């Protein structure tokens, strides 16, 4: 299972743990910012990113 593998790697690999922690922090910061953005802007982003295959 992928989740279990990632969890184990996170526990065992300090470099991986640092990368994941940084990624999650930045993503959560962006989500908080997006939460303050206009709802239509978020819908436009989802539409455009799906249209150009950035979201699959």
C-alpha distance matrix in Angstrom:
0.0 3.8 5.6 5.5 6.4 8.8 10.1 10.9 12.5 14.4 15.8 16.8 18.0 21.1 21.5 18.0 18.5 21.9 20.7 18.1 20.8 23.4 21.4 20.6 24.3 25.7 23.6 24.7 28.2 28.3 27.0 29.9 32.3 31.2 31.7 35.3 35.7 37.3 35.0 36.5 35.5 31.8 32.1 33.9 31.2 28.5 30.9 31.7 28.3 27.0 30.2 29.7 26.0 24.8 22.6 20.6
3.8 0.0 3.8 5.5 5.1 6.2 8.5 9.9 10.5 12.1 14.3 15.3 15.9 18.7 18.7 15.0 15.7 18.8 17.3 14.8 17.7 20.0 17.9 17.4 21.1 22.2 20.3 21.7 25.1 25.0 24.1 27.0 29.2 28.2 29.0 32.5 32.8 34.6 32.5 33.9 32.6 29.0 29.6 31.1 28.2 25.8 28.3 28.9 25.3 24.4 27.6 26.8 23.2 21.8 19.8 18.2
5.6 3.8 0.0 3.8 5.4 5.2 6.0 8.6 9.9 10.4 12.3 14.3 15.1 17.5 17.9 14.3 14.1 17.3 16.3 13.2 15.5 18.2 16.4 15.2 18.8 20.4 18.5 19.3 22.8 23.2 22.0 24.6 27.2 26.4 26.8 30.3 31.0 32.9 31.0 32.8 31.5 27.9 28.8 30.6 27.7 25.4 28.2 29.0 25.6 24.9 28.3 27.8 24.4 22.5 20.3 19.2
5.5 5.5 3.8 0.0 3.8 5.5 5.0 6.1 8.6 9.7 10.6 12.3 14.0 16.7 17.8 14.6 14.2 17.8 17.4 14.7 16.8 19.9 18.6 17.5 20.8 22.9 21.3 21.9 25.4 26.1 25.1 27.4 30.1 29.7 30.0 33.4 34.3 36.4 34.5 36.4 35.1 31.5 32.5 34.3 31.4 29.1 32.0 32.8 29.3 28.6 32.0 31.4 27.9 26.1 24.0 22.8
6.4 5.1 5.4 3.8 0.0 3.8 5.4 5.2 6.1 8.5 10.0 10.6 11.7 14.8 15.5 12.2 12.8 16.3 15.7 13.5 16.2 18.9 17.7 17.4 20.8 22.5 21.3 22.5 25.7 26.3 25.7 28.3 30.6 30.2 31.0 34.3 35.0 37.2 35.5 37.2 35.6 32.1 33.1 34.6 31.5 29.4 32.2 32.5 28.8 28.4 31.6 30.5 27.1 25.2 23.6 22.5
8.8 6.2 5.2 5.5 3.8 0.0 3.8 5.4 5.1 6.0 8.6 9.9 10.1 12.6 13.0 9.4 9.7 13.1 12.2 9.8 12.5 15.2 14.0 13.7 17.0 18.7 17.6 18.9 22.0 22.7 22.3 24.8 27.1 26.9 27.7 31.0 31.7 34.0 32.6 34.3 32.6 29.2 30.5 31.9 28.7 26.9 29.9 30.1 26.4 26.3 29.7 28.5 25.2 23.0 21.5 20.9
10.1 8.5 6.0 5.0 5.4 3.8 0.0 3.8 5.5 5.1 6.3 8.8 10.2 12.3 13.6 10.5 9.5 13.1 13.3 10.6 12.3 15.6 15.0 13.9 16.9 19.3 18.4 18.9 22.1 23.3 22.7 24.7 27.4 27.5 27.9 31.1 32.3 34.7 33.3 35.4 33.8 30.3 31.8 33.6 30.4 28.7 31.9 32.3 28.8 28.8 32.3 31.3 28.2 25.7 24.0 23.6
10.9 9.9 8.6 6.1 5.2 5.4 3.8 0.0 3.8 5.4 5.1 6.2 8.5 11.3 13.1 10.6 10.2 14.0 14.5 12.6 14.4 17.6 17.4 16.9 19.7 22.0 21.5 22.2 25.2 26.5 26.2 28.1 30.7 30.9 31.5 34.6 35.8 38.3 36.9 39.0 37.3 33.8 35.3 36.9 33.7 32.0 35.1 35.4 31.7 31.7 35.1 33.9 30.7 28.4 26.9 26.3
12.5 10.5 9.9 8.6 6.1 5.1 5.5 3.8 0.0 3.8 5.4 5.1 5.6 8.7 9.8 7.2 7.8 11.4 11.6 10.4 12.7 15.4 15.3 15.6 18.3 20.2 20.1 21.3 23.9 25.1 25.3 27.4 29.6 30.0 30.9 33.9 34.8 37.4 36.4 38.2 36.2 32.9 34.6 35.8 32.4 31.0 34.0 33.9 30.2 30.5 33.7 32.2 29.1 26.6 25.6 25.3
14.4 12.1 10.4 9.7 8.5 6.0 5.1 5.4 3.8 0.0 3.8 5.6 5.7 7.3 8.7 6.1 4.8 8.6 9.5 7.8 9.3 12.5 12.8 12.6 15.0 17.3 17.4 18.3 20.8 22.4 22.6 24.4 26.7 27.3 28.1 31.0 32.2 35.0 34.1 36.2 34.1 30.9 32.9 34.2 30.8 29.7 32.9 32.9 29.3 29.9 33.2 31.8 28.9 26.1 25.1 25.3
15.8 14.3 12.3 10.6 10.0 8.6 6.3 5.1 5.4 3.8 0.0 3.8 6.1 7.6 10.4 8.9 7.1 10.7 12.5 11.1 11.8 15.1 16.0 15.5 17.5 20.2 20.5 20.9 23.4 25.3 25.4 26.8 29.4 30.2 30.7 33.5 35.0 37.9 37.0 39.3 37.3 34.1 36.1 37.6 34.3 33.1 36.4 36.5 33.0 33.5 36.9 35.6 32.6 29.9 28.7 28.8
16.8 15.3 14.3 12.3 10.6 9.9 8.8 6.2 5.1 5.6 3.8 0.0 3.8 6.5 9.2 8.5 8.1 11.3 13.0 12.6 13.8 16.6 17.6 17.9 19.8 22.2 22.7 23.5 25.8 27.6 28.0 29.6 31.9 32.7 33.6 36.3 37.6 40.5 39.7 41.7 39.6 36.5 38.5 39.7 36.2 35.1 38.3 38.1 34.5 35.0 38.2 36.6 33.7 31.0 30.2 30.1
18.0 15.9 15.1 14.0 11.7 10.1 10.2 8.5 5.6 5.7 6.1 3.8 0.0 3.8 5.6 5.3 6.1 8.7 10.1 10.6 12.0 14.3 15.3 16.3 18.1 20.0 20.9 22.2 24.1 25.7 26.6 28.3 30.2 31.2 32.4 34.9 36.0 38.9 38.4 40.3 37.9 34.9 37.0 38.0 34.4 33.5 36.7 36.2 32.5 33.3 36.4 34.5 31.7 29.0 28.6 28.8
21.1 18.7 17.5 16.7 14.8 12.6 12.3 11.3 8.7 7.3 7.6 6.5 3.8 0.0 3.8 5.5 5.0 6.2 8.7 9.9 10.4 12.2 14.2 15.2 16.3 18.3 19.8 20.9 22.4 24.3 25.5 26.8 28.6 30.0 31.2 33.4 34.7 37.9 37.7 39.6 37.1 34.4 36.8 37.7 34.1 33.6 36.9 36.2 32.7 33.9 37.0 35.0 32.6 29.5 29.3 30.0
21.5 18.7 17.9 17.8 15.5 13.0 13.6 13.1 9.8 8.7 10.4 9.2 5.6 3.8 0.0 3.8 5.4 5.1 6.3 8.7 9.9 10.7 12.3 14.3 15.4 16.7 18.3 20.0 21.2 22.7 24.3 25.9 27.2 28.5 30.2 32.3 33.2 36.3 36.2 37.9 35.2 32.6 35.0 35.6 31.9 31.6 34.8 33.8 30.2 31.7 34.5 32.3 30.0 26.9 27.1 28.0
18.0 15.0 14.3 14.6 12.2 9.4 10.5 10.6 7.2 6.1 8.9 8.5 5.3 5.5 3.8 0.0 3.8 5.4 5.1 6.1 8.4 9.9 10.5 12.1 14.1 15.4 16.3 18.1 19.8 21.0 22.2 24.1 25.7 26.6 28.1 30.5 31.3 34.3 33.9 35.6 33.0 30.2 32.4 33.1 29.4 28.8 31.9 31.2 27.6 28.7 31.7 29.7 27.1 24.2 24.0 24.7
18.5 15.7 14.1 14.2 12.8 9.7 9.5 10.2 7.8 4.8 7.1 8.1 6.1 5.0 5.4 3.8 0.0 3.8 5.5 5.2 6.0 8.5 9.8 10.5 12.1 14.2 15.2 16.3 18.1 19.9 20.8 22.3 24.2 25.4 26.5 28.9 30.1 33.2 32.9 34.9 32.5 29.6 32.0 33.0 29.5 28.9 32.3 31.9 28.4 29.6 32.7 31.1 28.6 25.4 24.9 25.8
21.9 18.8 17.3 17.8 16.3 13.1 13.1 14.0 11.4 8.6 10.7 11.3 8.7 6.2 5.1 5.4 3.8 0.0 3.8 5.5 5.1 6.1 8.5 9.9 10.5 12.2 14.1 15.3 16.5 18.4 19.9 21.1 22.6 24.2 25.6 27.6 28.8 32.1 32.1 34.1 31.4 28.9 31.5 32.3 28.7 28.6 32.0 31.3 27.9 29.5 32.6 30.7 28.6 25.2 25.2 26.5
20.7 17.3 16.3 17.4 15.7 12.2 13.3 14.5 11.6 9.5 12.5 13.0 10.1 8.7 6.3 5.1 5.5 3.8 0.0 3.8 5.5 5.2 6.1 8.6 9.9 10.6 12.1 14.1 15.3 16.5 18.2 20.0 21.2 22.3 24.1 26.2 26.9 30.1 30.0 31.6 28.9 26.3 28.8 29.4 25.7 25.6 28.8 27.9 24.5 26.2 29.1 27.1 25.0 21.6 21.8 23.1
18.1 14.8 13.2 14.7 13.5 9.8 10.6 12.6 10.4 7.8 11.1 12.6 10.6 9.9 8.7 6.1 5.2 5.5 3.8 0.0 3.8 5.4 5.0 6.0 8.5 9.9 10.4 12.0 14.0 15.2 16.1 18.1 19.8 20.6 22.0 24.5 25.4 28.4 28.0 29.9 27.4 24.5 26.9 27.9 24.3 23.8 27.2 26.7 23.3 24.6 27.8 26.2 23.9 20.6 20.1 21.3
20.8 17.7 15.5 16.8 16.2 12.5 12.3 14.4 12.7 9.3 11.8 13.8 12.0 10.4 9.9 8.4 6.0 5.1 5.5 3.8 0.0 3.8 5.5 5.2 6.1 8.6 9.9 10.5 12.2 14.3 15.2 16.5 18.4 19.8 20.9 23.1 24.5 27.7 27.5 29.8 27.4 24.6 27.4 28.5 25.1 24.8 28.4 28.1 24.9 26.5 29.7 28.3 26.3 22.8 22.3 23.8
23.4 20.0 18.2 19.9 18.9 15.2 15.6 17.6 15.4 12.5 15.1 16.6 14.3 12.2 10.7 9.9 8.5 6.1 5.2 5.4 3.8 0.0 3.8 5.5 5.1 6.2 8.5 9.9 10.6 12.3 14.2 15.4 16.6 18.2 19.9 21.7 22.8 26.1 26.4 28.4 25.6 23.2 26.2 26.9 23.4 23.6 27.1 26.4 23.3 25.4 28.4 26.7 25.1 21.4 21.4 23.4
21.4 17.9 16.4 18.6 17.7 14.0 15.0 17.4 15.3 12.8 16.0 17.6 15.3 14.2 12.3 10.5 9.8 8.5 6.1 5.0 5.5 3.8 0.0 3.8 5.5 5.3 6.0 8.5 9.9 10.6 12.1 14.2 15.4 16.2 18.1 20.3 20.9 24.0 23.9 25.7 23.0 20.4 23.1 23.8 20.2 20.2 23.7 23.0 19.8 21.7 24.7 23.2 21.4 17.8 17.7 19.6
20.6 17.4 15.2 17.5 17.4 13.7 13.9 16.9 15.6 12.6 15.5 17.9 16.3 15.2 14.3 12.1 10.5 9.9 8.6 6.0 5.2 5.5 3.8 0.0 3.8 5.5 5.1 6.0 8.4 9.8 10.3 12.1 14.1 15.0 16.1 18.6 19.7 22.8 22.5 24.6 22.4 19.5 22.2 23.5 20.1 19.8 23.5 23.4 20.4 22.0 25.3 24.3 22.4 18.9 18.1 19.9
24.3 21.1 18.8 20.8 20.8 17.0 16.9 19.7 18.3 15.0 17.5 19.8 18.1 16.3 15.4 14.1 12.1 10.5 9.9 8.5 6.1 5.1 5.5 3.8 0.0 3.8 5.5 5.2 6.1 8.7 9.9 10.6 12.4 14.2 15.3 17.1 18.7 22.1 22.3 24.7 22.3 19.8 22.9 24.1 20.9 21.2 24.9 24.7 22.0 24.0 27.2 26.2 24.7 21.1 20.5 22.8
25.7 22.2 20.4 22.9 22.5 18.7 19.3 22.0 20.2 17.3 20.2 22.2 20.0 18.3 16.7 15.4 14.2 12.2 10.6 9.9 8.6 6.2 5.3 5.5 3.8 0.0 3.8 5.5 5.0 6.2 8.6 9.9 10.6 12.2 14.1 15.7 16.6 20.0 20.5 22.5 19.7 17.6 20.8 21.5 18.1 18.9 22.4 21.8 19.2 21.6 24.5 23.3 22.2 18.5 18.5 21.1
23.6 20.3 18.5 21.3 21.3 17.6 18.4 21.5 20.1 17.4 20.5 22.7 20.9 19.8 18.3 16.3 15.2 14.1 12.1 10.4 9.9 8.5 6.0 5.1 5.5 3.8 0.0 3.8 5.4 5.1 6.1 8.6 9.8 10.3 12.1 14.5 15.1 18.1 18.0 20.0 17.5 14.9 17.8 18.8 15.5 15.7 19.4 19.2 16.5 18.5 21.7 20.9 19.6 15.9 15.4 17.9
24.7 21.7 19.3 21.9 22.5 18.9 18.9 22.2 21.3 18.3 20.9 23.5 22.2 20.9 20.0 18.1 16.3 15.3 14.1 12.0 10.5 9.9 8.5 6.0 5.2 5.5 3.8 0.0 3.8 5.4 4.9 6.2 8.6 9.6 10.3 12.7 14.3 17.4 17.3 19.9 17.9 15.2 18.3 19.9 17.0 17.2 20.9 21.3 18.9 20.8 24.1 23.7 22.5 18.9 17.9 20.3
28.2 25.1 22.8 25.4 25.7 22.0 22.1 25.2 23.9 20.8 23.4 25.8 24.1 22.4 21.2 19.8 18.1 16.5 15.3 14.0 12.2 10.6 9.9 8.4 6.1 5.0 5.4 3.8 0.0 3.8 5.4 5.2 6.3 8.6 9.9 11.2 12.8 16.3 17.1 19.5 17.1 15.2 18.7 19.8 17.1 18.0 21.6 21.5 19.6 22.0 24.9 24.3 23.7 20.0 19.6 22.5
28.3 25.0 23.2 26.1 26.3 22.7 23.3 26.5 25.1 22.4 25.3 27.6 25.7 24.3 22.7 21.0 19.9 18.4 16.5 15.2 14.3 12.3 10.6 9.8 8.7 6.2 5.1 5.4 3.8 0.0 3.8 5.4 5.0 6.0 8.4 10.0 10.5 13.8 14.4 16.5 13.8 11.9 15.4 16.2 13.3 14.5 18.0 17.8 16.0 18.5 21.3 20.8 20.4 16.8 16.6 19.7
27.0 24.1 22.0 25.1 25.7 22.3 22.7 26.2 25.3 22.6 25.4 28.0 26.6 25.5 24.3 22.2 20.8 19.9 18.2 16.1 15.2 14.2 12.1 10.3 9.9 8.6 6.1 4.9 5.4 3.8 0.0 3.8 5.4 4.9 6.0 8.7 9.7 12.6 12.4 15.0 13.0 10.5 13.7 15.4 12.9 13.4 17.0 17.6 15.9 17.9 20.9 21.0 20.4 17.1 16.0 18.9
29.9 27.0 24.6 27.4 28.3 24.8 24.7 28.1 27.4 24.4 26.8 29.6 28.3 26.8 25.9 24.1 22.3 21.1 20.0 18.1 16.5 15.4 14.2 12.1 10.6 9.9 8.6 6.2 5.2 5.4 3.8 0.0 3.8 5.4 5.0 6.7 9.0 12.3 12.9 15.9 14.2 12.3 15.7 17.5 15.5 16.3 19.9 20.5 19.2 21.3 24.2 24.4 24.0 20.7 19.7 22.6
32.3 29.2 27.2 30.1 30.6 27.1 27.4 30.7 29.6 26.7 29.4 31.9 30.2 28.6 27.2 25.7 24.2 22.6 21.2 19.8 18.4 16.6 15.4 14.1 12.4 10.6 9.8 8.6 6.3 5.0 5.4 3.8 0.0 3.8 5.3 5.3 6.6 10.3 11.8 14.3 12.0 11.0 14.7 15.7 13.9 15.5 18.8 18.9 18.0 20.6 23.1 23.1 23.3 20.0 19.6 22.9
31.2 28.2 26.4 29.7 30.2 26.9 27.5 30.9 30.0 27.3 30.2 32.7 31.2 30.0 28.5 26.6 25.4 24.2 22.3 20.6 19.8 18.2 16.2 15.0 14.2 12.2 10.3 9.6 8.6 6.0 4.9 5.4 3.8 0.0 3.8 5.2 4.9 7.9 8.6 11.0 8.8 7.2 10.9 12.3 10.6 12.0 15.2 15.7 15.0 17.3 19.8 20.3 20.5 17.5 16.8 20.1
31.7 29.0 26.8 30.0 31.0 27.7 27.9 31.5 30.9 28.1 30.7 33.6 32.4 31.2 30.2 28.1 26.5 25.6 24.1 22.0 20.9 19.9 18.1 16.1 15.3 14.1 12.1 10.3 9.9 8.4 6.0 5.0 5.3 3.8 0.0 3.8 5.5 7.9 8.1 11.4 10.5 8.8 11.9 14.1 13.1 13.9 17.0 18.2 17.7 19.5 22.2 23.1 23.1 20.3 19.0 21.9
35.3 32.5 30.3 33.4 34.3 31.0 31.1 34.6 33.9 31.0 33.5 36.3 34.9 33.4 32.3 30.5 28.9 27.6 26.2 24.5 23.1 21.7 20.3 18.6 17.1 15.7 14.5 12.7 11.2 10.0 8.7 6.7 5.3 5.2 3.8 0.0 3.8 6.7 8.5 11.6 10.5 10.1 13.4 15.0 14.4 16.0 18.7 19.6 19.6 21.7 24.0 24.8 25.3 22.5 21.7 24.8
35.7 32.8 31.0 34.3 35.0 31.7 32.3 35.8 34.8 32.2 35.0 37.6 36.0 34.7 33.2 31.3 30.1 28.8 26.9 25.4 24.5 22.8 20.9 19.7 18.7 16.6 15.1 14.3 12.8 10.5 9.7 9.0 6.6 4.9 5.5 3.8 0.0 3.8 6.3 8.5 6.9 7.3 10.6 11.6 11.3 13.4 15.8 16.4 16.8 19.2 21.0 21.9 22.8 20.3 19.8 23.1
37.3 34.6 32.9 36.4 37.2 34.0 34.7 38.3 37.4 35.0 37.9 40.5 38.9 37.9 36.3 34.3 33.2 32.1 30.1 28.4 27.7 26.1 24.0 22.8 22.1 20.0 18.1 17.4 16.3 13.8 12.6 12.3 10.3 7.9 7.9 6.7 3.8 0.0 3.8 5.5 5.4 6.8 9.0 10.1 11.1 13.0 14.6 15.7 16.9 18.8 20.3 21.8 23.0 20.9 20.3 23.4
35.0 32.5 31.0 34.5 35.5 32.6 33.3 36.9 36.4 34.1 37.0 39.7 38.4 37.7 36.2 33.9 32.9 32.1 30.0 28.0 27.5 26.4 23.9 22.5 22.3 20.5 18.0 17.3 17.1 14.4 12.4 12.9 11.8 8.6 8.1 8.5 6.3 3.8 0.0 3.8 5.4 5.3 6.4 8.7 10.0 10.8 12.5 14.4 15.5 16.7 18.5 20.4 21.2 19.5 18.3 21.1
36.5 33.9 32.8 36.4 37.2 34.3 35.4 39.0 38.2 36.2 39.3 41.7 40.3 39.6 37.9 35.6 34.9 34.1 31.6 29.9 29.8 28.4 25.7 24.6 24.7 22.5 20.0 19.9 19.5 16.5 15.0 15.9 14.3 11.0 11.4 11.6 8.5 5.5 3.8 0.0 3.8 5.4 5.0 6.1 8.6 9.9 10.4 12.2 14.1 15.3 16.3 18.4 19.8 18.6 17.8 20.6
35.5 32.6 31.5 35.1 35.6 32.6 33.8 37.3 36.2 34.1 37.3 39.6 37.9 37.1 35.2 33.0 32.5 31.4 28.9 27.4 27.4 25.6 23.0 22.4 22.3 19.7 17.5 17.9 17.1 13.8 13.0 14.2 12.0 8.8 10.5 10.5 6.9 5.4 5.4 3.8 0.0 3.8 5.4 5.0 6.2 8.7 9.8 10.5 12.0 14.1 15.2 16.6 18.1 16.4 16.2 19.4
31.8 29.0 27.9 31.5 32.1 29.2 30.3 33.8 32.9 30.9 34.1 36.5 34.9 34.4 32.6 30.2 29.6 28.9 26.3 24.5 24.6 23.2 20.4 19.5 19.8 17.6 14.9 15.2 15.2 11.9 10.5 12.3 11.0 7.2 8.8 10.1 7.3 6.8 5.3 5.4 3.8 0.0 3.8 5.4 5.0 6.3 8.6 9.9 10.5 12.2 14.1 15.5 16.3 14.4 13.5 16.6
32.1 29.6 28.8 32.5 33.1 30.5 31.8 35.3 34.6 32.9 36.1 38.5 37.0 36.8 35.0 32.4 32.0 31.5 28.8 26.9 27.4 26.2 23.1 22.2 22.9 20.8 17.8 18.3 18.7 15.4 13.7 15.7 14.7 10.9 11.9 13.4 10.6 9.0 6.4 5.0 5.4 3.8 0.0 3.8 5.4 5.1 6.1 8.6 9.9 10.6 12.2 14.4 15.3 14.2 13.0 15.6
33.9 31.1 30.6 34.3 34.6 31.9 33.6 36.9 35.8 34.2 37.6 39.7 38.0 37.7 35.6 33.1 33.0 32.3 29.4 27.9 28.5 26.9 23.8 23.5 24.1 21.5 18.8 19.9 19.8 16.2 15.4 17.5 15.7 12.3 14.1 15.0 11.6 10.1 8.7 6.1 5.0 5.4 3.8 0.0 3.8 5.5 5.1 6.1 8.4 9.9 10.4 12.4 14.1 13.2 13.0 15.9
31.2 28.2 27.7 31.4 31.5 28.7 30.4 33.7 32.4 30.8 34.3 36.2 34.4 34.1 31.9 29.4 29.5 28.7 25.7 24.3 25.1 23.4 20.2 20.1 20.9 18.1 15.5 17.0 17.1 13.3 12.9 15.5 13.9 10.6 13.1 14.4 11.3 11.1 10.0 8.6 6.2 5.0 5.4 3.8 0.0 3.8 5.4 5.2 5.9 8.3 9.7 10.7 12.0 10.3 10.3 13.7
28.5 25.8 25.4 29.1 29.4 26.9 28.7 32.0 31.0 29.7 33.1 35.1 33.5 33.6 31.6 28.8 28.9 28.6 25.6 23.8 24.8 23.6 20.2 19.8 21.2 18.9 15.7 17.2 18.0 14.5 13.4 16.3 15.5 12.0 13.9 16.0 13.4 13.0 10.8 9.9 8.7 6.3 5.1 5.5 3.8 0.0 3.8 5.6 5.3 6.0 8.4 10.1 10.4 9.2 7.9 10.8
30.9 28.3 28.2 32.0 32.2 29.9 31.9 35.1 34.0 32.9 36.4 38.3 36.7 36.9 34.8 31.9 32.3 32.0 28.8 27.2 28.4 27.1 23.7 23.5 24.9 22.4 19.4 20.9 21.6 18.0 17.0 19.9 18.8 15.2 17.0 18.7 15.8 14.6 12.5 10.4 9.8 8.6 6.1 5.1 5.4 3.8 0.0 3.8 5.6 5.3 6.1 8.8 10.0 10.1 9.4 11.6
31.7 28.9 29.0 32.8 32.5 30.1 32.3 35.4 33.9 32.9 36.5 38.1 36.2 36.2 33.8 31.2 31.9 31.3 27.9 26.7 28.1 26.4 23.0 23.4 24.7 21.8 19.2 21.3 21.5 17.8 17.6 20.5 18.9 15.7 18.2 19.6 16.4 15.7 14.4 12.2 10.5 9.9 8.6 6.1 5.2 5.6 3.8 0.0 3.8 5.4 5.0 6.3 8.6 8.5 9.3 12.0
28.3 25.3 25.6 29.3 28.8 26.4 28.8 31.7 30.2 29.3 33.0 34.5 32.5 32.7 30.2 27.6 28.4 27.9 24.5 23.3 24.9 23.3 19.8 20.4 22.0 19.2 16.5 18.9 19.6 16.0 15.9 19.2 18.0 15.0 17.7 19.6 16.8 16.9 15.5 14.1 12.0 10.5 9.9 8.4 5.9 5.3 5.6 3.8 0.0 3.8 5.4 5.4 6.1 4.9 5.9 9.1
27.0 24.4 24.9 28.6 28.4 26.3 28.8 31.7 30.5 29.9 33.5 35.0 33.3 33.9 31.7 28.7 29.6 29.5 26.2 24.6 26.5 25.4 21.7 22.0 24.0 21.6 18.5 20.8 22.0 18.5 17.9 21.3 20.6 17.3 19.5 21.7 19.2 18.8 16.7 15.3 14.1 12.2 10.6 9.9 8.3 6.0 5.3 5.4 3.8 0.0 3.8 5.5 5.0 5.7 4.9 6.8
30.2 27.6 28.3 32.0 31.6 29.7 32.3 35.1 33.7 33.2 36.9 38.2 36.4 37.0 34.5 31.7 32.7 32.6 29.1 27.8 29.7 28.4 24.7 25.3 27.2 24.5 21.7 24.1 24.9 21.3 20.9 24.2 23.1 19.8 22.2 24.0 21.0 20.3 18.5 16.3 15.2 14.1 12.2 10.4 9.7 8.4 6.1 5.0 5.4 3.8 0.0 3.8 5.6 7.6 8.2 9.6
29.7 26.8 27.8 31.4 30.5 28.5 31.3 33.9 32.2 31.8 35.6 36.6 34.5 35.0 32.3 29.7 31.1 30.7 27.1 26.2 28.3 26.7 23.2 24.3 26.2 23.3 20.9 23.7 24.3 20.8 21.0 24.4 23.1 20.3 23.1 24.8 21.9 21.8 20.4 18.4 16.6 15.5 14.4 12.4 10.7 10.1 8.8 6.3 5.4 5.5 3.8 0.0 3.8 5.7 7.9 9.6
26.0 23.2 24.4 27.9 27.1 25.2 28.2 30.7 29.1 28.9 32.6 33.7 31.7 32.6 30.0 27.1 28.6 28.6 25.0 23.9 26.3 25.1 21.4 22.4 24.7 22.2 19.6 22.5 23.7 20.4 20.4 24.0 23.3 20.5 23.1 25.3 22.8 23.0 21.2 19.8 18.1 16.3 15.3 14.1 12.0 10.4 10.0 8.6 6.1 5.0 5.6 3.8 0.0 3.8 5.3 6.1
24.8 21.8 22.5 26.1 25.2 23.0 25.7 28.4 26.6 26.1 29.9 31.0 29.0 29.5 26.9 24.2 25.4 25.2 21.6 20.6 22.8 21.4 17.8 18.9 21.1 18.5 15.9 18.9 20.0 16.8 17.1 20.7 20.0 17.5 20.3 22.5 20.3 20.9 19.5 18.6 16.4 14.4 14.2 13.2 10.3 9.2 10.1 8.5 4.9 5.7 7.6 5.7 3.8 0.0 3.8 6.5
22.6 19.8 20.3 24.0 23.6 21.5 24.0 26.9 25.6 25.1 28.7 30.2 28.6 29.3 27.1 24.0 24.9 25.2 21.8 20.1 22.3 21.4 17.7 18.1 20.5 18.5 15.4 17.9 19.6 16.6 16.0 19.7 19.6 16.8 19.0 21.7 19.8 20.3 18.3 17.8 16.2 13.5 13.0 13.0 10.3 7.9 9.4 9.3 5.9 4.9 8.2 7.9 5.3 3.8 0.0 3.7
20.6 18.2 19.2 22.8 22.5 20.9 23.6 26.3 25.3 25.3 28.8 30.1 28.8 30.0 28.0 24.7 25.8 26.5 23.1 21.3 23.8 23.4 19.6 19.9 22.8 21.1 17.9 20.3 22.5 19.7 18.9 22.6 22.9 20.1 21.9 24.8 23.1 23.4 21.1 20.6 19.4 16.6 15.6 15.9 13.7 10.8 11.6 12.0 9.1 6.8 9.6 9.6 6.1 6.5 3.7 0.0
